[in-house]
Amino acid sequence: MTIILKNKATLIFDDFIFKCSIGKRGLAKNKVEGDKKTPIGLFSLGNLYYRKDRHTKPSTKLKCIPIKKDMGWCDDIKSAKNYNKIINIKKNKVHSEKLYRKDYKYDFLIPINYNSRKPLIGKGSAIFIHLTKEFKPTLGCVALGKKDFLILLKLINKNTKIKLN
């Protein structure tokens, strides 16, 4: 089954309709690092990353990985080896999106497998489904309220895709 972005404020999965927010500058066929756009396409999903210190392991068929203080997601266009991959921020001195945050946004996150198999430098990185409270536009991710995110987690599995268009 596929999660479908109906419009910039609505995700649909099966009979469920979820309020969401996407990139501040809308959708893009030709995404570029830092353009604040959500990529257009059909993508698989990664594992669930979650803050074990704040939440119990949620009910889901996805593989669950606790977020540690040294975890980051490389968005450094100067790092071909690490670009758009999870990294240890203490061992890799490259620019990255820190996953262990003071705010709540990454308490739960699922990477959207955009530009991930053989990442093209500068085509965009760290595109996630993550949490929001205010539904303000993102830097390119898809954001859901916590209650809806937890419902979605119960419905999806490793074969679920997301269609952004």
ABEGO torsion letter per residue (X at the ends): XBBBBABAABBBBEABBBBBBBBAAEBBABBBBGAGBBBBEBBBBBBBBBBAAABBBBBBABBBBBBBAABBBBABAABAAABGBBBBAAABBBBBBBABBABAAAABBBBBBBGAABBBBGAEBGBBBBBBAAGBBBAGBBBBBAAAAAAAAAABBAABBBBBX
